[in-house]
């Protein structure tokens, strides 16, 4: 059984972390605070011109991560991985909680990078940082001749930057041969996420979309070739990942006959 998952911030809600969008989302809050769109705040240009602003956002996230633990959704995905002959998780999250749940790093693609790795914006030198309440913001690379122009950054993808080609290729190769695709904890805001979904549909995979806001009329589904009928073939389950993913894990631990999966989800 080849399984693939696409995960977003919703699977970390049970870890005590907010989502990015919605009334209480991180991006919603910083947009209201700074009266700027998040695409402008969390950008390479802001890191270059106003790194203090960007680091105030990062520091809040990094401090929250210090006390975060894997959620029931993270644990369930690890069980799904163990029950699969071949598994890959594509996560948009940068919190590292999938790895802390025990997932094999070879079975994870952190498409947007990780907040557990740091480098100099100017020279690229790798750094280790101790994240503390009273740390100086932004941290700077004093190996550079002009540290004022060399803020350290987490190795995450900012708005306006590209995801790594090798990560995209790994995801697409797996999507083209997967039997089951599980989308969870994400509102699918990025158009390039439609590519692996379309590839899975071409392979006649079972596609589940688990999220309180999961809907077959998601506007980005229009980017999937309509002959694949995404509005009919993507099965939407409007519930939390913490509730539904453990049910999927239990099913796959006992059966690989996907014809009974939806019944098992509805009647645990």
C-alpha positions in Angstrom: 0.0 0.0 0.0 1.5 3.3 -1.2 0.2 6.2 0.9 0.9 9.9 0.6 -0.3 12.8 2.9 -0.4 16.5 2.4 -0.5 18.3 5.7 -0.9 21.9 7.0 -1.1 23.9 10.2 -4.4 22.3 11.2 -2.6 19.1 12.3 -0.6 21.2 14.8 -3.7 22.8 16.5 -3.8 19.9 18.9 -0.1 20.8 19.7 -1.2 24.2 20.9 -0.2 26.1 17.8 -2.6 28.3 15.9 -3.3 28.0 12.2 -2.2 30.6 9.7 -5.5 31.7 8.4 -8.9 32.3 10.0 -10.1 34.6 12.7 -7.3 33.6 15.2 -4.6 32.6 12.6 -1.0 33.8 12.9 -1.2 35.6 9.6 -4.5 37.2 10.4 -3.1 38.6 13.6 0.1 40.1 12.2 -1.8 41.6 9.3 -4.1 43.4 11.7 -1.1 44.5 13.9 1.1 45.9 11.1 -1.7 46.9 8.6 0.2 45.1 5.9 -0.5 41.9 3.9 1.3 38.9 5.1 2.9 38.4 1.7 4.7 41.7 2.3 5.6 41.1 5.9 6.9 37.5 5.6 9.0 38.2 2.5 12.6 38.2 1.4 12.4 42.0 0.9 11.3 42.6 4.5 14.1 40.3 5.7 16.5 42.6 3.8 15.0 46.0 4.7 13.4 45.4 8.0 14.5 42.2 9.6 13.3 43.3 13.1 9.7 43.2 11.9 10.0 39.7 10.4 11.9 38.4 13.5 9.2 39.6 15.9 6.8 37.2 14.0 9.4 34.4 14.0 10.3 34.8 17.6 6.6 34.4 18.7 6.4 31.2 16.7 9.7 29.9 17.9 8.8 30.5 21.6 5.5 28.7 21.1 7.3 25.7 19.6 9.5 25.3 22.7 6.5 23.9 24.6 4.6 22.2 21.6 4.3 18.4 21.5 3.1 16.2 18.6 -0.7 16.1 18.3 -2.9 13.0 17.9 -2.8 13.8 14.2 1.0 13.7 14.1 1.0 10.4 16.0 -1.7 8.9 13.7 0.4 9.9 10.6 3.3 8.0 12.1 1.1 4.9 12.5 -0.1 5.3 8.9 3.5 5.5 7.8 4.3 2.2 9.7 1.2 0.5 8.1 2.3 1.5 4.6 4.8 -0.3 2.3 5.8 3.1 1.0 4.8 6.4 2.6 5.6 10.1 2.0 4.3 13.1 3.9 4.4 16.5 2.2 4.1 19.1 4.9 3.7 22.8 4.6 4.5 23.1 8.3 7.9 24.4 9.5 7.4 23.2 13.1 9.3 19.9 12.9 6.5 18.1 14.9 6.1 15.3 12.4 9.8 14.3 13.0 9.2 14.6 16.8 6.4 12.1 16.4 8.9 9.6 15.1 8.4 9.9 11.4 11.4 8.7 9.4 13.1 11.9 7.8 13.3 10.0 4.5 9.5 9.8 4.5 9.0 13.6 5.0 9.3 16.5 2.6 9.2 19.9 4.5 8.2 21.8 1.4 8.4 25.2 3.1 11.6 24.5 5.1 12.2 24.2 8.9 12.5 26.6 11.8 15.1 24.2 13.3 17.8 25.2 10.9 19.3 28.7 10.5 21.7 30.4 8.1 23.0 33.9 7.3 20.9 35.9 4.8 24.1 37.4 3.4 26.8 34.6 3.3 24.7 31.4 3.8 26.8 30.3 6.8 24.9 27.8 9.0 24.2 28.8 12.6 22.9 27.3 15.8 20.6 29.6 17.8 19.4 29.4 21.4 15.9 30.8 21.2 15.2 32.7 24.4 12.6 35.3 25.6 15.1 38.1 25.8 17.3 37.3 22.7 18.4 40.2 20.6 16.3 40.6 17.5 17.3 40.1 14.8 20.3 37.8 15.5 23.2 38.6 13.2 26.0 36.8 11.5 29.2 38.1 13.0 31.3 36.0 10.6 30.3 38.5 8.0 32.3 41.8 7.6 29.1 43.8 7.8 26.9 42.1 10.4 24.4 45.0 10.2 23.6 43.7 6.7 23.6 40.0 7.7 20.6 38.9 9.7 20.3 35.2 10.5 17.2 33.6 9.2 15.4 30.3 9.7 15.7 28.1 6.7 12.1 28.5 5.6 10.6 29.6 2.3 9.5 33.2 2.4 6.8 34.7 0.2 8.5 35.5 -3.2 11.0 32.6 -2.8 10.7 29.3 -4.6 10.3 25.8 -3.1 13.3 23.5 -3.8 13.0 21.7 -7.2 14.3 18.4 -5.7 11.5 18.4 -3.1 8.8 19.1 -5.7 10.2 16.3 -7.9 10.2 13.8 -5.0 6.6 14.6 -4.2 5.5 14.3 -7.8 7.2 10.9 -8.2 5.4 9.5 -5.2 2.1 11.1 -6.1 2.1 9.4 -9.5 2.1 5.9 -7.9 0.2 6.4 -4.7 -2.9 4.4 -3.8 -4.2 6.7 -1.1 -3.7 10.4 -0.7 -4.7 12.0 2.6 -5.0 15.8 2.7 -5.4 17.1 6.2 -5.2 20.4 8.2 -4.9 22.7 5.2 -7.1 25.0 3.2 -4.9 24.4 0.2 -3.9 28.1 -0.4 -0.9 27.3 -2.7 -1.7 26.5 -6.4 1.3 24.1 -6.7 -0.4 21.7 -4.2 -2.8 20.9 -7.0 -0.1 19.1 -9.0 0.4 16.1 -6.7 -3.4 15.9 -6.1 -4.0 15.7 -9.9 -1.2 13.1 -10.3 -2.8 11.0 -7.6 -6.2 11.2 -9.4 -4.6 10.2 -12.7 -3.3 7.1 -10.9 -6.9 6.4 -9.7 -5.9 6.8 -6.0 -8.4 7.3 -3.3 -8.2 10.9 -2.2 -9.5 12.1 1.2 -9.6 15.7 2.3 -9.9 16.0 6.1 -10.4 19.5 7.5 -13.2 21.4 9.3 -13.4 23.6 6.1 -12.9 20.8 3.6 -15.2 21.4 0.6 -15.3 20.0 -2.9 -15.9 23.5 -4.3 -12.4 24.7 -3.2 -11.5 27.4 -5.8 -8.1 25.9 -6.5 -9.6 22.6 -7.6 -10.4 24.4 -10.8 -6.6 24.1 -11.6 -7.0 20.3 -11.7 -8.0 19.1 -15.2 -11.7 18.8 -15.1 -11.8 15.4 -16.8 -10.4 14.1 -13.6 -13.6 15.2 -11.9 -12.0 16.5 -8.6 -15.3 17.8 -7.3 -16.7 14.2 -7.3 -13.5 12.1 -6.6 -12.0 14.0 -3.7 -13.9 12.8 -0.7 -14.3 15.7 1.8 -14.6 15.0 5.6 -15.4 18.1 7.6 -13.8 17.2 10.9 -10.5 17.6 12.6 -7.3 15.7 11.8 -7.0 14.7 15.5 -10.3 12.8 15.2 -10.2 11.3 11.7 -6.5 10.4 11.1 -6.4 7.9 14.1 -9.4 6.2 12.5 -7.6 5.9 9.2 -4.5 4.6 10.9 -6.5 1.9 12.7 -8.1 0.8 9.4 -4.8 0.6 7.5 -3.3 -1.4 10.4 -5.9 -4.0 9.8 -6.8 -3.8 6.1 -5.5 -2.5 2.8 -8.9 -2.9 1.0 -9.7 0.7 0.6 -13.3 0.0 -0.4 -14.1 -0.2 3.3 -12.2 2.9 4.4 -15.1 5.5 4.3 -17.4 3.2 6.3 -14.6 2.7 8.9 -14.2 6.5 9.2 -17.9 7.1 9.7 -18.4 4.2 12.1 -15.2 3.7 14.2 
